[in-house]
Amino acid sequence: MMKYRLGIDLGTNSLGWAAVRLMEEQHDRLSPGPLLDMGVRIFSDARNPKDKSSNAAQRRGPRGARRNLDRKSGRKRHMLHALVRAGLMPTDEPSQKELEKLDPWILRYRALNEKLTPHEIGRALFHLQQRRGFKSNRKTDGDEAGAMYNAMLSIRPAPG
């Protein structure tokens, strides 16, 4: 039975190999002998030839966006079920849709000074869950305050 050694070189666009016969020496040692075979397979580049970006990058962005959207809707669904189990949201969908018509900013403001119904508290908590996350440190123009800031200003009592 012939003994041999196989060497493999795996590159980004190629696969090379070489097979060497092993010869027996004194004291039961093996040493490299003649080259049996060698070769290389070259694969086409898996990048866009124009900008050298990965072909997978075109799929990765939309796939990540789909995952984020799925996770966000899953969190909302999980929160809604938790609120229903706790008695802070109605169990039937028409009542939940009716509750969505209440302005959560006003409910949150009212909760500071008066007692709310459990469903109103649930609506405010659900709104907090929807607005979770980080606050961007992106600079904007003074005119472009955003919907959240404008909603907060609309419920603030007038000075004086």
Backbone as a printed PyTorch tensor [residue, N CA C, xyz], in Angstrom:
tensor([[[  0.8500,  -1.1850,   0.0000],
         [  0.0000,   0.0000,   0.0000],
         [  0.8880,   1.2370,   0.0000]],

        [[  0.6450,   2.1380,  -0.9370],
         [  1.4480,   3.3410,  -1.0800],
         [  0.9910,   4.3860,  -0.0620]],

        [[  1.9650,   5.0120,   0.5670],
         [  1.6660,   6.0980,   1.5040],
         [  1.9550,   7.4140,   0.7980]],

        [[  1.0700,   8.3860,   1.0370],
         [  1.2350,   9.6850,   0.3910],
         [  0.7540,  10.7830,   1.3250]],

        [[  1.1000,  12.0070,   0.9870],
         [  0.6560,  13.1770,   1.7400],
         [ -0.0210,  14.1170,   0.7580]],

        [[ -1.1810,  14.6370,   1.1860],
         [ -1.9560,  15.5540,   0.3580],
         [ -1.8800,  16.9460,   0.9800]],

        [[ -1.4670,  17.9080,   0.1990],
         [ -1.4300,  19.3010,   0.6500],
         [ -2.5110,  20.0860,  -0.0680]],

        [[ -3.2650,  20.8750,   0.6930],
         [ -4.3670,  21.6520,   0.1190],
         [ -4.1730,  23.1170,   0.4570]],

        [[ -4.3740,  23.9740,  -0.5410],
         [ -4.3030,  25.4240,  -0.3520],
         [ -5.6660,  26.0020,  -0.7270]],

        [[ -6.3550,  26.5260,   0.2610],
         [ -7.6790,  27.1010,   0.0350],
         [ -7.5530,  28.6160,   0.0300]],

        [[ -7.8140,  29.2200,  -1.1080],
         [ -7.7640,  30.6720,  -1.2340],
         [ -9.1660,  31.2370,  -1.3720]],

        [[ -9.2610,  32.5420,  -1.5410],
         [-10.5780,  33.1700,  -1.6600],
         [-11.2430,  32.8370,  -2.9860]],

        [[-10.4640,  32.6780,  -4.0450],
         [-11.0280,  32.3750,  -5.3610],
         [-10.4520,  31.1130,  -5.9630]],

        [[ -9.7050,  30.3210,  -5.1920],
         [ -9.0690,  29.1390,  -5.7700],
         [ -8.8930,  28.0430,  -4.7280]],

        [[ -8.6950,  26.8340,  -5.2510],
         [ -8.4020,  25.6720,  -4.4280],
         [ -7.2620,  24.9260,  -5.1200]],

        [[ -6.1210,  24.8440,  -4.4380],
         [ -4.9610,  24.1650,  -5.0080],
         [ -4.6400,  22.9210,  -4.2000]],

        [[ -4.0170,  21.9290,  -4.8580],
         [ -3.6420,  20.7090,  -4.1610],
         [ -2.3840,  20.1270,  -4.7720]],

        [[ -1.7150,  19.3340,  -3.9660],
         [ -0.5390,  18.5860,  -4.4220],
         [ -0.4730,  17.2980,  -3.6220]],

        [[ -0.1910,  16.1880,  -4.3100],
         [ -0.0390,  14.8860,  -3.6610],
         [  1.4120,  14.4440,  -3.8300]],

        [[  2.0610,  14.0820,  -2.7270],
         [  3.4660,  13.6730,  -2.7150],
         [  3.5540,  12.2630,  -2.1490]],

        [[  4.3070,  11.4160,  -2.8430],
         [  4.5130,  10.0560,  -2.3290],
         [  5.4890,  10.1150,  -1.1750]],

        [[  5.2240,   9.3150,  -0.1380],
         [  6.1070,   9.2570,   1.0180],
         [  6.9830,   8.0030,   0.8890]],

        [[  8.2730,   8.1750,   1.0790],
         [  9.2460,   7.0890,   0.9700],
         [  9.7160,   6.7120,   2.3630]],

        [[  9.8600,   5.4370,   2.5790],
         [ 10.3270,   4.9620,   3.8840],
         [ 11.8370,   5.0690,   3.9480]],

        [[ 12.3000,   5.6050,   5.0500],
         [ 13.7310,   5.6940,   5.3040],
         [ 14.0920,   4.7350,   6.4250]],

        [[ 15.3220,   4.8150,   6.8640],
         [ 15.7300,   4.0030,   7.9990],
         [ 14.9740,   4.4470,   9.2450]],

        [[ 14.9040,   3.5760,  10.2050],
         [ 14.2800,   3.8510,  11.5020],
         [ 12.7940,   4.1930,  11.3750]],

        [[ 12.1050,   3.6110,  10.3970],
         [ 10.6550,   3.7800,  10.2070],
         [ 10.2260,   5.2320,  10.0500]],

        [[ 11.0310,   6.0280,   9.4110],
         [ 10.6770,   7.4240,   9.1430],
         [ 10.2300,   7.5430,   7.6970]],

        [[  9.3380,   8.5140,   7.4580],
         [  8.8610,   8.7560,   6.1010],
         [  9.3860,  10.1020,   5.6260]],

        [[  9.8060,  10.1530,   4.3800],
         [ 10.2720,  11.4200,   3.8150],
         [  9.5650,  11.6370,   2.4840]],

        [[  9.4440,  12.9030,   2.0600],
         [  8.7630,  13.1850,   0.7960],
         [  9.5100,  12.5740,  -0.3790]],

        [[  8.7350,  12.0430,  -1.2860],
         [  9.3110,  11.4560,  -2.4840],
         [  8.8310,  12.2150,  -3.7060]],

        [[  8.5810,  11.4990,  -4.7980],
         [  8.1770,  12.1700,  -6.0370],
         [  6.7630,  12.7540,  -5.9450]],

        [[  6.5450,  13.7720,  -6.7450],
         [  5.2440,  14.4360,  -6.8330],
         [  4.3090,  13.5420,  -7.6420]],

        [[  3.1610,  13.2050,  -7.0600],
         [  2.2040,  12.3380,  -7.7490],
         [  1.2630,  13.1370,  -8.6600]],

        [[  0.7310,  14.2070,  -8.1440],
         [ -0.2000,  15.0240,  -8.9380],
         [ -0.3920,  16.3560,  -8.2280]],

        [[ -0.7770,  17.3400,  -8.9940],
         [ -1.0970,  18.6480,  -8.4250],
         [ -2.0350,  19.3710,  -9.3770]],

        [[ -2.6970,  20.3760,  -8.8580],
         [ -3.6100,  21.1250,  -9.6930],
         [ -4.2220,  22.2800,  -8.9320]],

        [[ -5.0440,  23.0280,  -9.6400],
         [ -5.7100,  24.1780,  -9.0450],
         [ -7.0530,  24.3740,  -9.7330]],

        [[ -8.0210,  24.7880,  -8.9840],
         [ -9.3190,  25.1840,  -9.5220],
         [ -9.5140,  26.6430,  -9.1550]],

        [[ -9.7980,  27.4470, -10.1550],
         [-10.0020,  28.8800,  -9.9270],
         [-11.4840,  29.1760, -10.1070]],

        [[-12.0590,  29.8670,  -9.1260],
         [-13.4670,  30.2110,  -9.1480],
         [-13.6200,  31.6660,  -9.5720]],

        [[-14.7640,  31.9560, -10.1730],
         [-15.0140,  33.3480, -10.5450],
         [-15.1390,  34.1870,  -9.2750]],

        [[-14.7490,  35.4280,  -9.3780],
         [-14.7810,  36.3370,  -8.2370],
         [-16.2270,  36.5820,  -7.8270]],

        [[-16.5260,  36.4540,  -6.5500],
         [-17.8930,  36.6190,  -6.0470],
         [-18.1570,  38.0640,  -5.6570]],

        [[-17.5880,  38.9810,  -6.4160],
         [-17.8050,  40.3970,  -6.1390],
         [-18.2430,  41.1020,  -7.4020]],

        [[-18.8850,  42.2260,  -7.2070],
         [-19.3040,  43.0530,  -8.3190],
         [-18.0500,  43.6300,  -8.9750]],

        [[-17.8490,  43.4280, -10.2870],
         [-16.6200,  43.8980, -10.9150],
         [-16.4530,  45.4220, -10.9270]],

        [[-17.5610,  46.1560, -10.8640],
         [-17.4650,  47.6170, -10.9270],
         [-16.9440,  48.2180,  -9.6320]],

        [[-17.6060,  47.8920,  -8.5170],
         [-17.2220,  48.5160,  -7.2500],
         [-16.5950,  47.5420,  -6.2580]],

        [[-16.3910,  46.3020,  -6.6660],
         [-15.7390,  45.2670,  -5.8380],
         [-16.5230,  44.9490,  -4.5610]],

        [[-17.8180,  45.2770,  -4.5250],
         [-18.6220,  44.9300,  -3.3580],
         [-19.1200,  43.4940,  -3.5150]],

        [[-19.4100,  42.8590,  -2.4110],
         [-19.8710,  41.4700,  -2.4120],
         [-21.2320,  41.3640,  -3.0790]],

        [[-21.4280,  40.2870,  -3.8450],
         [-22.7400,  40.0580,  -4.4540],
         [-23.7960,  39.8030,  -3.3860]],

        [[-23.3800,  39.2690,  -2.2600],
         [-24.3250,  38.9960,  -1.1750],
         [-24.7960,  40.2800,  -0.4940]],

        [[-24.0400,  41.3670,  -0.6470],
         [-24.4130,  42.6210,   0.0200],
         [-25.7510,  43.1430,  -0.4850]],

        [[-26.0540,  42.8800,  -1.7590],
         [-27.3250,  43.3360,  -2.3080],
         [-28.4960,  42.6230,  -1.6540]],

        [[-28.2850,  41.4020,  -1.1940],
         [-29.3520,  40.6510,  -0.5210],
         [-29.3320,  40.8890,   0.9830]],

        [[-28.1590,  41.1660,   1.5280],
         [-28.0060,  41.2920,   2.9840],
         [-28.8030,  42.4660,   3.5420]],

        [[-28.7680,  43.6110,   2.8720],
         [-29.4790,  44.8020,   3.3580],
         [-30.9800,  44.5880,   3.4580]],

        [[-31.6440,  44.1770,   2.3640],
         [-33.0880,  43.9250,   2.4630],
         [-33.4370,  42.8060,   3.4490]],

        [[-32.5940,  41.7820,   3.5270],
         [-32.8670,  40.6930,   4.4650],
         [-32.8050,  41.2080,   5.9020]],

        [[-31.8200,  42.0630,   6.1980],
         [-31.7210,  42.6520,   7.5360],
         [-32.9210,  43.5270,   7.8590]],

        [[-33.3890,  44.2710,   6.8560],
         [-34.5650,  45.1190,   7.0670],
         [-35.8010,  44.2670,   7.3560]],

        [[-35.9420,  43.1500,   6.6220],
         [-37.0800,  42.2470,   6.8770],
         [-36.9980,  41.6570,   8.2790]],

        [[-35.7990,  41.2580,   8.6890],
         [-35.6350,  40.7020,  10.0390],
         [-36.0080,  41.7230,  11.1010]],

        [[-35.5300,  42.9550,  10.9390],
         [-35.8510,  44.0030,  11.9180],
         [-37.3520,  44.2580,  11.9890]],

        [[-37.9980,  44.2800,  10.8270],
         [-39.4420,  44.5020,  10.8000],
         [-40.1800,  43.3390,  11.4650]],

        [[-39.7420,  42.1150,  11.1900],
         [-40.3620,  40.9460,  11.8300],
         [-40.1760,  40.9850,  13.3400]],

        [[-38.9870,  41.3520,  13.7840],
         [-38.7270,  41.4160,  15.2280],
         [-39.5650,  42.4940,  15.8890]],

        [[-39.6820,  43.6420,  15.2200],
         [-40.4670,  44.7430,  15.7790],
         [-41.9400,  44.3440,  15.9010]],

        [[-42.4960,  43.7230,  14.8490],
         [-43.9060,  43.3210,  14.9230],
         [-44.0870,  42.2040,  15.9540]],

        [[-43.1000,  41.3360,  16.1110],
         [-43.1750,  40.2980,  17.1440],
         [-43.1750,  40.8910,  18.5400]],

        [[-42.3340,  41.9240,  18.7600],
         [-42.3090,  42.5870,  20.0700],
         [-43.6490,  43.2520,  20.3570]],

        [[-44.2370,  43.8970,  19.3400],
         [-45.5300,  44.5490,  19.5300],
         [-46.6080,  43.5200,  19.8570]],

        [[-46.6090,  42.4150,  19.1290],
         [-47.5950,  41.3610,  19.3650],
         [-47.4390,  40.7650,  20.7620]],

        [[-46.1960,  40.5300,  21.1670],
         [-45.9180,  39.9730,  22.4930],
         [-46.3790,  40.9380,  23.5900]],

        [[-46.1010,  42.2220,  23.4060],
         [-46.5060,  43.2330,  24.3920],
         [-48.0290,  43.3150,  24.4850]],

        [[-48.7040,  43.2650,  23.3300],
         [-50.1640,  43.3390,  23.3320],
         [-50.7510,  42.1510,  24.0900]],

        [[-50.2240,  40.9520,  23.8560],
         [-50.7190,  39.7640,  24.5670],
         [-50.4510,  39.8810,  26.0700]],

        [[-49.3000,  40.4120,  26.4380],
         [-48.9820,  40.5770,  27.8610],
         [-49.9300,  41.5760,  28.5110]],

        [[-50.2570,  42.6610,  27.8080],
         [-51.1860,  43.6520,  28.3470],
         [-52.5980,  43.0790,  28.4790]],

        [[-53.0030,  42.2630,  27.5160],
         [-54.3280,  41.6200,  27.5900],
         [-54.3750,  40.6740,  28.7850]],

        [[-53.3170,  39.8710,  28.9650],
         [-53.2730,  38.9300,  30.0990],
         [-53.3140,  39.6660,  31.4410]],

        [[-52.6960,  40.8600,  31.4810],
         [-52.6640,  41.6350,  32.7210],
         [-53.9340,  42.4430,  32.9330]],

        [[-54.8410,  42.4280,  31.9590],
         [-56.0840,  43.1760,  32.0900],
         [-55.9360,  44.6460,  31.7540]],

        [[-54.8520,  45.0190,  31.0940],
         [-54.6250,  46.4230,  30.7470],
         [-55.0270,  46.7480,  29.3150]],

        [[-55.5100,  45.7640,  28.5920],
         [-56.0130,  45.9700,  27.2320],
         [-57.2380,  45.0920,  27.0600]],

        [[-58.2040,  45.5440,  26.2600],
         [-59.3820,  44.7140,  26.0040],
         [-58.9980,  43.4560,  25.2170]],

        [[-59.7870,  42.4110,  25.3770],
         [-59.4810,  41.1490,  24.7020],
         [-59.9460,  41.1330,  23.2550]],

        [[-61.0080,  41.8490,  22.9200],
         [-61.5180,  41.8140,  21.5490],
         [-60.8750,  42.9050,  20.7010]],

        [[-60.6780,  42.5880,  19.4310],
         [-59.9740,  43.4980,  18.5320],
         [-60.7120,  44.8100,  18.2700]],

        [[-62.0390,  44.8200,  18.1080],
         [-62.7180,  46.1150,  17.9010],
         [-62.4950,  47.0930,  19.0580]],

        [[-62.5020,  46.5780,  20.2790],
         [-62.2560,  47.4540,  21.4300],
         [-60.8200,  47.9610,  21.4360]],

        [[-59.9030,  47.1060,  21.0180],
         [-58.4990,  47.5380,  20.9360],
         [-58.3350,  48.6280,  19.8910]],

        [[-59.0280,  48.4840,  18.7410],
         [-58.9640,  49.5040,  17.6810],
         [-59.5620,  50.8220,  18.1650]],

        [[-60.6240,  50.7330,  18.9540],
         [-61.2510,  51.9410,  19.5060],
         [-60.2990,  52.6380,  20.4700]],

        [[-59.5640,  51.8450,  21.2320],
         [-58.6100,  52.3930,  22.2040],
         [-57.4290,  53.0660,  21.4940]],

        [[-57.0970,  52.5970,  20.2950],
         [-55.9980,  53.1930,  19.5320],
         [-56.2970,  54.6350,  19.1420]],

        [[-57.5780,  54.9990,  19.1040],
         [-57.9530,  56.3620,  18.7220],
         [-57.5940,  57.3790,  19.7960]],

        [[-57.3920,  56.9220,  21.0470],
         [-57.0030,  57.8350,  22.1230],
         [-55.5610,  58.2750,  21.9190]],

        [[-55.2940,  59.5440,  22.1270],
         [-53.9440,  60.0710,  21.9710],
         [-53.0880,  59.6300,  23.1590]],

        [[-52.0570,  58.8250,  22.9140],
         [-51.2460,  58.3210,  24.0250],
         [-50.4680,  59.4150,  24.7380]],

        [[-50.1260,  60.4720,  24.0270],
         [-49.3970,  61.5720,  24.6720],
         [-50.2670,  62.2530,  25.7270]],

        [[-51.5370,  62.4370,  25.3870],
         [-52.4550,  63.0570,  26.3380],
         [-52.7000,  62.1190,  27.5180]],

        [[-52.8290,  60.8170,  27.2320],
         [-53.0060,  59.8500,  28.3160],
         [-51.8030,  59.8610,  29.2590]],

        [[-50.6290,  59.9240,  28.7120],
         [-49.4130,  59.9420,  29.5390],
         [-49.3650,  61.2100,  30.3890]],

        [[-49.7740,  62.3220,  29.8040],
         [-49.7880,  63.5770,  30.5470],
         [-50.8560,  63.5470,  31.6460]],

        [[-52.0430,  63.0480,  31.3040],
         [-53.1200,  62.9630,  32.2980],
         [-52.7380,  62.0450,  33.4520]],

        [[-51.9600,  60.9930,  33.1680],
         [-51.5810,  60.0260,  34.2030],
         [-50.7270,  60.6620,  35.2970]],

        [[-50.1400,  61.8150,  35.0240],
         [-49.3320,  62.4940,  36.0380],
         [-50.1930,  63.0540,  37.1690]],

        [[-51.4190,  63.4570,  36.8470],
         [-52.2380,  64.1480,  37.8370],
         [-53.5810,  63.4960,  38.1550]],

        [[-53.9970,  62.5380,  37.3680],
         [-55.2970,  61.9240,  37.6260],
         [-55.2300,  60.4160,  37.4100]],

        [[-56.2260,  59.7400,  37.9200],
         [-56.2850,  58.2890,  37.8260],
         [-56.8740,  57.8950,  36.4650]],

        [[-56.1950,  56.9690,  35.7790],
         [-56.6710,  56.4870,  34.4850],
         [-57.2850,  55.1030,  34.6490]],

        [[-58.0980,  54.7300,  33.6690],
         [-58.6390,  53.3740,  33.6670],
         [-57.5110,  52.4020,  33.3060]],

        [[-57.6410,  51.1270,  33.6380],
         [-56.6000,  50.1640,  33.2800],
         [-56.3230,  50.1150,  31.7730]],

        [[-57.3780,  50.2380,  30.9510],
         [-57.1660,  50.2000,  29.5020],
         [-56.4130,  51.4360,  29.0110]],

        [[-56.6690,  52.5880,  29.6260],
         [-55.9250,  53.7970,  29.2550],
         [-54.4520,  53.6560,  29.6430]],

        [[-54.1810,  53.0520,  30.7930],
         [-52.7880,  52.8050,  31.1980],
         [-52.1300,  51.8400,  30.2190]],

        [[-52.8790,  50.8060,  29.8120],
         [-52.3560,  49.8540,  28.8340],
         [-52.0220,  50.5310,  27.5190]],

        [[-52.8760,  51.4650,  27.0900],
         [-52.6190,  52.1990,  25.8360],
         [-51.3400,  53.0180,  25.9600]],

        [[-51.1480,  53.6670,  27.0980],
         [-49.9390,  54.4640,  27.3130],
         [-48.6980,  53.5660,  27.3570]],

        [[-48.7990,  52.4100,  28.0020],
         [-47.6610,  51.4820,  28.0620],
         [-47.3320,  50.9300,  26.6740]],

        [[-48.3680,  50.6250,  25.9060],
         [-48.1420,  50.1240,  24.5490],
         [-47.4420,  51.1830,  23.7070]],

        [[-47.8220,  52.4440,  23.9080],
         [-47.1700,  53.5370,  23.1920],
         [-45.7010,  53.6520,  23.5790]],

        [[-45.4020,  53.4870,  24.8670],
         [-44.0070,  53.5250,  25.3100],
         [-43.2030,  52.4070,  24.6520]],

        [[-43.8140,  51.2360,  24.5250],
         [-43.1240,  50.1100,  23.8910],
         [-42.8500,  50.4100,  22.4230]],

        [[-43.7650,  51.0770,  21.7620],
         [-43.5690,  51.4080,  20.3470],
         [-42.4480,  52.4210,  20.1620]],

        [[-42.2420,  53.2590,  21.1280],
         [-41.2390,  54.3260,  21.0140],
         [-39.9310,  53.9610,  21.7130]],

        [[-39.7170,  52.6960,  22.0110],
         [-38.5030,  52.2880,  22.7150],
         [-37.3110,  52.4040,  21.7690]],

        [[-36.1260,  52.3650,  22.3250],
         [-34.9320,  52.4090,  21.4980],
         [-34.0280,  53.5470,  21.9030]],

        [[-33.1020,  53.8650,  21.0230],
         [-32.1160,  54.8820,  21.3340],
         [-32.5620,  56.2330,  20.7960]],

        [[-32.0030,  57.2600,  21.3830],
         [-32.2540,  58.6070,  20.8820],
         [-31.0930,  58.9640,  19.9730]],

        [[-31.4030,  59.3100,  18.7660],
         [-30.3630,  59.6210,  17.7990],
         [-29.6610,  60.9130,  18.1950]],

        [[-28.3620,  60.9520,  17.9670],
         [-27.6160,  62.1860,  18.2290],
         [-27.3900,  62.9620,  16.9330]],

        [[-28.1630,  62.6240,  15.9110],
         [-28.0540,  63.3140,  14.6290],
         [-28.5310,  64.7520,  14.7970]],

        [[-27.7810,  65.6810,  14.2440],
         [-28.1540,  67.0900,  14.3630],
         [-29.1810,  67.4350,  13.2940]],

        [[-30.2150,  68.1530,  13.7160],
         [-31.2430,  68.5880,  12.7700],
         [-31.3830,  70.0930,  12.8810]],

        [[-32.0400,  70.6640,  11.8910],
         [-32.3210,  72.1020,  11.9340],
         [-33.3150,  72.3860,  13.0440]],

        [[-33.3010,  73.6090,  13.5590],
         [-34.2170,  73.9880,  14.6220],
         [-35.6710,  73.8890,  14.1990]],

        [[-35.9660,  74.0950,  12.8960],
         [-37.3370,  74.0320,  12.4010],
         [-37.8520,  72.5930,  12.3760]],

        [[-36.9380,  71.6390,  12.2510],
         [-37.3150,  70.2350,  12.0440],
         [-37.2720,  69.4850,  13.3730]],

        [[-38.1640,  69.8120,  14.2880],
         [-38.1160,  69.2390,  15.6250],
         [-38.5980,  67.7990,  15.6620]],

        [[-39.4970,  67.4130,  14.8030],
         [-39.9760,  66.0430,  14.7880],
         [-41.3570,  65.9080,  15.3880]],

        [[-42.0040,  64.8010,  15.0700],
         [-43.3850,  64.5660,  15.4860],
         [-43.4850,  64.3890,  16.9960]],

        [[-42.5050,  63.7020,  17.5860],
         [-42.5710,  63.4530,  19.0280],
         [-42.4800,  64.7670,  19.8060]],

        [[-41.5620,  65.6290,  19.4230],
         [-41.3890,  66.9010,  20.1080],
         [-42.6340,  67.7760,  19.9460]],

        [[-43.1890,  67.7980,  18.7430],
         [-44.4000,  68.5920,  18.5010],
         [-45.5750,  68.0650,  19.3230]],

        [[-45.6740,  66.7450,  19.4590],
         [-46.7540,  66.1680,  20.2680],
         [-46.5800,  66.5400,  21.7320]],

        [[-45.3370,  66.5610,  22.2040],
         [-45.0990,  66.9420,  23.6020],
         [-45.4580,  68.3980,  23.8300]],

        [[-45.1390,  69.2480,  22.8610],
         [-45.4940,  70.6660,  23.0010],
         [-46.9950,  70.8720,  22.9930]],

        [[-47.7340,  70.0540,  22.2220],
         [-49.1840,  70.2490,  22.1040],
         [-49.9180,  69.9310,  23.3990]],

        [[-49.3460,  69.1140,  24.2820],
         [-50.0430,  68.7790,  25.5280],
         [-49.5320,  69.5800,  26.7080]],

        [[-48.4490,  70.3160,  26.5290],
         [-47.8960,  71.1160,  27.6330],
         [-48.8260,  72.2990,  27.9090]],

        [[-49.1270,  72.5450,  29.1720],
         [-50.0220,  73.6840,  29.4960],
         [-49.3400,  75.0070,  29.1580]],

        [[-50.1510,  75.9690,  28.7970],
         [-49.6390,  77.3050,  28.4430],
         [-49.0480,  77.9620,  29.6790]],

        [[-47.9100,  78.6770,  29.5180],
         [-47.3070,  79.3510,  30.6830],
         [-48.2130,  80.4700,  31.1990]],

        [[-48.1520,  80.6560,  32.5190],
         [-48.8800,  81.7760,  33.1030],
         [-50.0490,  81.3530,  33.8030]]])
